[in-house]
Amino acid sequence: MKIALVYDRVNKWGGAERALLALHELFPEAPLFTAVYSKKAAAWAKVFPKVIPSFLQKIPFTNTNHELLGTFTPLAFESFDFEGYDLVISVTSEAAKGIITKPGTVHICYCLTPTRYLWSAHDLYFRHPPSKFKYFPFFWQITRPLVWYLRKWDKMAAQRPDEMVGISNAVRERINKYYRRQAKIIFPPVEVDKFKIKDSRPKRKNFYLLVGRLIPYKKADLAIRAFNKLGLPLVIAGSGSEEARLKKIAKGNIKFVGELTDPKLADYYRKCTALIFPQEEDFGIVVPEAQVAGAPVIAYKAGGALDTVIDGETGIFFEKQSVASLIKAVKRFEGLKFDPDKLIKNAQRFSKDNFKKSFSRLVRKYGRL
């Protein structure tokens, strides 16, 4: 059986890339097709037998600066030739689902979310665009025709896969809302063995933990403002465009430790009082990572957290993305106790082994494995 994998852009590292590597373990001979490829920024992709970028790769600097290529990305994916392949699996939050396959080739789309900048986060991108576009005062008006075209193409492209698979209930609902398609759910793979509590359980210390890229939608500023008022210790692990600004508004009880290796991150998970999760994510891998290390989670009640957090058992929710709501949740949390065994059991539902088993069952449905 001849299999190919397709991904939007191979130029970063995150949860989607972990899913690609798990699929590589299932299908080690499958090449990886993508719009652009940065060998320097995506060293993890060296394990693939071949990484095949589109014609966009020939345009200077596009492998790391892809934001202005949205108009051309649909054409890039439509230009790939999958003649002779039995199965193509696209992993996408943008245009990779728009590949064109011939009858006899099965296309399974693992949808991370419908294209954010066109649908669920449209206003964030276009009415309140990233800082790099701040010198374009009429950005919203100028981009309206482009958005209209891309939305039309995106809806059409979403009808091409034989099977749509979402990464959470929130994503499945978006697929139905924006694409009018029903989708199965396969949760992303979590490396639970890397973070699981060992036989000897470390004593938890008196600090809360926030983990993630320091960019606006992650809402680290919300956690900082809340803990400025609470006065409780907060450790922030990660880096990003907001780092300098966040450090300026943080008081002395808040510590920044930068990006951490998995072993160091596991140590923080195992010792923290709880993980603070103030953002809305499509899934949020850090939540089960923390839980398998025995750390409960204080999460905003939305998105993937609704799948990974059991209120009162593996963590608690706060209802609004406001300082007052988060402070109230932290105070409520401090009066509760959590069973580490229940945290571990819940997190193991999202293991890489379960991901691979679920994908294997789905592929066998088409008689291809």
HUKA-V530196 format. One record per residue. N is the residue number from 1. RES is the residue in one small letter. PHI is phi in radians with two decimals (none if undefined). PSI is psi in whole degrees, -180 to 180 (* if undefined). BURIAL is + if it has 9 or more other ideal C-beta (glycine too) atoms within 8 Angstrom, else -. Layout:
<<N,RES,PHI,PSI,BURIAL> <N,RES,PHI,PSI,BURIAL>>
This chain:
<<1,m,none,132,-> <2,k,-1.77,123,-> <3,i,-2.17,145,+> <4,a,-2.27,148,+> <5,l,-1.95,146,+> <6,v,-2.33,136,+> <7,y,-2.47,150,+> <8,d,-0.97,-59,+> <9,r,-2.58,133,+> <10,v,-1.80,82,+> <11,n,-2.66,22,+> <12,k,-2.78,-178,-> <13,w,-2.32,134,-> <14,g,-3.07,-159,-> <15,g,-1.12,-40,+> <16,a,-1.10,-38,+> <17,e,-1.18,-32,+> <18,r,-1.12,-39,+> <19,a,-1.12,-40,+> <20,l,-1.08,-41,+> <21,l,-1.18,-36,+> <22,a,-1.15,-39,+> <23,l,-1.17,-34,+> <24,h,-1.09,-38,+> <25,e,-1.12,-35,-> <26,l,-1.29,-39,+> <27,f,-2.25,72,+> <28,p,-1.12,-20,-> <29,e,-1.58,-5,-> <30,a,-1.32,129,+> <31,p,-1.31,164,+> <32,l,-2.03,118,+> <33,f,-1.67,143,+> <34,t,-2.77,163,+> <35,a,-1.20,-52,+> <36,v,-2.45,154,+> <37,y,-2.40,124,+> <38,s,-1.96,109,+> <39,k,-1.09,-35,-> <40,k,-1.23,-45,-> <41,a,-1.42,-16,+> <42,a,-2.28,59,+> <43,a,-1.07,-26,-> <44,w,-1.03,-24,-> <45,a,-1.35,-5,+> <46,k,-1.12,-18,-> <47,v,-1.27,-19,-> <48,f,-1.30,143,+> <49,p,-1.05,-29,-> <50,k,-2.79,136,-> <51,v,-1.97,122,+> <52,i,-2.00,102,-> <53,p,-1.44,163,+> <54,s,-1.45,-177,+> <55,f,-1.09,-18,-> <56,l,-1.11,-24,+> <57,q,-1.05,-26,+> <58,k,-1.38,-13,-> <59,i,-1.46,125,-> <60,p,-0.94,137,-> <61,f,1.23,5,-> <62,t,-1.32,-19,+> <63,n,-1.22,-17,+> <64,t,-2.19,-9,-> <65,n,-2.20,84,-> <66,h,-1.80,-4,+> <67,e,-1.08,-31,-> <68,l,-1.59,9,-> <69,l,-1.77,9,+> <70,g,-0.94,-37,+> <71,t,-1.13,-33,-> <72,f,-1.64,-16,-> <73,t,-1.06,-42,+> <74,p,-0.96,-45,+> <75,l,-1.12,-36,-> <76,a,-1.05,-45,+> <77,f,-1.31,-32,+> <78,e,-1.22,-18,+> <79,s,-1.42,-14,-> <80,f,-1.23,146,+> <81,d,-1.92,116,-> <82,f,-1.89,28,+> <83,e,-1.00,129,-> <84,g,1.58,-7,-> <85,y,-1.50,139,+> <86,d,-1.49,-33,+> <87,l,-2.52,133,+> <88,v,-2.18,130,+> <89,i,-2.00,116,+> <90,s,-1.70,135,+> <91,v,-2.00,117,+> <92,t,-2.71,147,+> <93,s,-2.18,17,+> <94,e,-2.59,-109,-> <95,a,-1.79,-9,+> <96,a,-1.08,-24,+> <97,k,-1.15,-15,+> <98,g,-1.49,9,+> <99,i,-1.04,154,+> <100,i,-1.93,121,-> <101,t,-2.04,157,+> <102,k,-1.62,161,-> <103,p,-0.93,137,-> <104,g,1.75,-16,-> <105,t,-1.82,123,+> <106,v,-1.48,133,+> <107,h,-2.06,114,+> <108,i,-1.83,125,+> <109,c,-1.80,118,+> <110,y,-1.64,97,+> <111,c,-1.55,113,+> <112,l,-1.24,-34,+> <113,t,3.14,150,+> <114,p,-0.97,146,+> <115,t,-0.78,113,+> <116,r,-1.03,-49,+> <117,y,-1.23,-11,+> <118,l,-1.72,-25,+> <119,w,-2.19,-93,+> <120,s,-1.15,-29,-> <121,a,-2.05,28,+> <122,h,-0.97,-48,+> <123,d,-1.14,-36,-> <124,l,-1.06,-40,+> <125,y,-1.42,-36,+> <126,f,-1.90,-38,+> <127,r,-1.44,-31,-> <128,h,-2.25,70,-> <129,p,-1.18,162,+> <130,p,-0.98,156,-> <131,s,-1.03,-27,-> <132,k,-1.12,-17,-> <133,f,-1.87,17,-> <134,k,-1.18,-18,-> <135,y,-1.55,8,-> <136,f,-1.94,84,-> <137,p,-1.08,-23,-> <138,f,-1.88,30,-> <139,f,-0.94,-45,+> <140,w,-1.08,-49,+> <141,q,-1.18,-41,-> <142,i,-1.12,-37,-> <143,t,-1.53,-5,+> <144,r,-1.00,-47,-> <145,p,-1.09,-37,-> <146,l,-1.14,-43,+> <147,v,-1.11,-41,+> <148,w,-1.02,-47,-> <149,y,-1.10,-46,+> <150,l,-1.16,-36,+> <151,r,-1.11,-43,+> <152,k,-1.08,-45,-> <153,w,-1.15,-42,+> <154,d,-1.08,-42,+> <155,k,-1.09,-43,+> <156,m,-1.13,-44,+> <157,a,-1.09,-33,+> <158,a,-1.21,-13,+> <159,q,-1.53,-10,-> <160,r,-1.31,-40,+> <161,p,-1.10,147,+> <162,d,-1.27,-28,-> <163,e,-2.50,132,+> <164,m,-1.87,133,+> <165,v,-2.24,127,+> <166,g,-1.74,164,+> <167,i,-1.69,-5,+> <168,s,-2.87,170,+> <169,n,-1.12,-36,+> <170,a,-1.08,-42,+> <171,v,-1.22,-39,+> <172,r,-1.04,-41,+> <173,e,-1.14,-38,-> <174,r,-1.18,-40,+> <175,i,-1.02,-43,+> <176,n,-1.19,-41,+> <177,k,-1.19,-47,-> <178,y,-1.61,-31,+> <179,y,-1.92,-8,+> <180,r,0.98,43,-> <181,r,-2.25,147,+> <182,q,-1.51,144,-> <183,a,-2.37,147,+> <184,k,-1.40,172,+> <185,i,-2.14,129,+> <186,i,-2.25,113,+> <187,f,-1.15,146,+> <188,p,-1.08,158,+> <189,p,-1.38,131,+> <190,v,-1.99,132,+> <191,e,-1.38,72,+> <192,v,-1.10,-32,+> <193,d,-1.16,-26,-> <194,k,-1.23,-27,+> <195,f,-2.01,-9,+> <196,k,-1.09,143,+> <197,i,-1.05,135,+> <198,k,-1.46,-174,-> <199,d,-1.01,-42,-> <200,s,-1.67,115,-> <201,r,-1.52,121,+> <202,p,-1.17,150,-> <203,k,-1.29,130,-> <204,r,-1.28,142,+> <205,k,-1.81,169,-> <206,n,-1.57,71,-> <207,f,-2.63,150,+> <208,y,-1.69,159,+> <209,l,-2.28,137,+> <210,l,-2.18,131,+> <211,v,-2.22,131,+> <212,g,2.67,172,+> <213,r,-1.16,140,-> <214,l,-1.59,77,+> <215,i,-2.24,161,-> <216,p,-0.92,-48,-> <217,y,-1.24,-12,-> <218,k,-1.31,-14,+> <219,k,1.07,33,+> <220,a,-1.08,-31,+> <221,d,-1.09,-34,+> <222,l,-1.10,-46,+> <223,a,-1.11,-40,+> <224,i,-1.13,-45,+> <225,r,-1.11,-37,+> <226,a,-1.18,-44,+> <227,f,-1.34,-23,+> <228,n,-1.02,-40,+> <229,k,-1.37,-39,-> <230,l,-1.21,-33,-> <231,g,1.34,8,-> <232,l,-1.50,153,+> <233,p,-1.18,132,+> <234,l,-2.29,127,+> <235,v,-1.84,131,+> <236,i,-2.00,119,+> <237,a,-1.90,120,+> <238,g,2.52,172,+> <239,s,-2.53,169,-> <240,g,2.81,-176,+> <241,s,-1.12,-23,-> <242,e,-1.62,-1,+> <243,e,-1.00,-49,+> <244,a,-1.07,-45,-> <245,r,-1.11,-42,-> <246,l,-1.16,-38,+> <247,k,-1.13,-32,-> <248,k,-1.20,-34,-> <249,i,-1.61,-9,+> <250,a,-1.45,139,+> <251,k,-1.50,-180,-> <252,g,-1.15,-18,-> <253,n,-1.40,-1,+> <254,i,-1.98,128,+> <255,k,-2.09,133,-> <256,f,-1.80,128,+> <257,v,-2.02,3,-> <258,g,1.27,-167,-> <259,e,-1.32,140,-> <260,l,-2.06,149,+> <261,t,-1.21,162,-> <262,d,-1.00,-44,+> <263,p,-1.07,-41,-> <264,k,-1.22,-39,-> <265,l,-1.11,-42,+> <266,a,-1.01,-39,+> <267,d,-1.13,-40,+> <268,y,-1.16,-43,+> <269,y,-0.99,-44,+> <270,r,-1.27,-20,+> <271,k,-1.88,-16,+> <272,c,-1.28,160,+> <273,t,-1.24,-44,+> <274,a,-2.90,159,+> <275,l,-1.58,133,+> <276,i,-1.67,127,+> <277,f,-2.28,83,+> <278,p,-1.54,-6,+> <279,q,-1.71,167,+> <280,e,-1.75,117,-> <281,e,-1.99,159,+> <282,d,-1.15,-36,+> <283,f,-2.45,-70,+> <284,g,1.70,78,+> <285,i,-1.11,-29,+> <286,v,-1.11,-23,+> <287,v,-1.15,-56,+> <288,p,-1.15,-28,+> <289,e,-1.04,-47,+> <290,a,-1.14,-43,+> <291,q,-1.11,-40,+> <292,v,-1.20,-19,+> <293,a,-1.56,4,+> <294,g,1.57,10,+> <295,a,-1.73,121,+> <296,p,-1.22,169,+> <297,v,-2.23,136,+> <298,i,-1.85,107,+> <299,a,-2.17,148,+> <300,y,-1.16,134,+> <301,k,-1.40,79,-> <302,a,-2.94,163,-> <303,g,1.09,-145,+> <304,g,-1.12,-23,+> <305,a,-1.05,-26,+> <306,l,-1.16,-21,+> <307,d,-1.58,-31,+> <308,t,-1.75,-20,+> <309,v,-1.92,129,+> <310,i,-1.81,111,-> <311,d,-1.05,127,-> <312,g,1.49,-9,-> <313,e,-2.08,-44,+> <314,t,-2.09,7,+> <315,g,2.77,-169,+> <316,i,-2.43,161,+> <317,f,-1.85,155,+> <318,f,-2.10,145,+> <319,e,-1.42,-33,-> <320,k,-2.20,149,-> <321,q,-1.44,69,-> <322,s,-2.37,156,-> <323,v,-1.05,-44,+> <324,a,-1.09,-42,-> <325,s,-1.17,-41,+> <326,l,-1.20,-41,+> <327,i,-1.05,-44,+> <328,k,-1.03,-41,+> <329,a,-1.17,-42,+> <330,v,-1.09,-42,+> <331,k,-1.15,-38,-> <332,r,-1.14,-42,+> <333,f,-1.03,-40,+> <334,e,-1.17,-11,-> <335,g,-1.72,6,-> <336,l,-1.98,160,-> <337,k,-2.19,148,-> <338,f,-2.25,139,+> <339,d,-1.50,116,-> <340,p,-0.99,-33,+> <341,d,-1.13,-36,-> <342,k,-1.23,-35,+> <343,l,-1.11,-45,+> <344,i,-1.14,-45,+> <345,k,-1.06,-42,-> <346,n,-1.14,-44,+> <347,a,-1.14,-32,+> <348,q,-1.17,-15,+> <349,r,-1.09,-22,+> <350,f,-1.87,22,+> <351,s,-1.18,160,+> <352,k,-1.10,-36,+> <353,d,-1.06,-42,-> <354,n,-1.15,-38,+> <355,f,-1.04,-49,+> <356,k,-1.14,-39,+> <357,k,-1.12,-43,-> <358,s,-1.13,-42,+> <359,f,-1.19,-38,+> <360,s,-1.08,-41,+> <361,r,-1.10,-41,-> <362,l,-1.13,-43,+> <363,v,-1.17,-38,+> <364,r,-1.10,-27,+> <365,k,-0.98,-32,-> <366,y,-1.64,9,+> <367,g,1.18,29,-> <368,r,-1.89,-2,+> <369,l,-2.48,*,->>
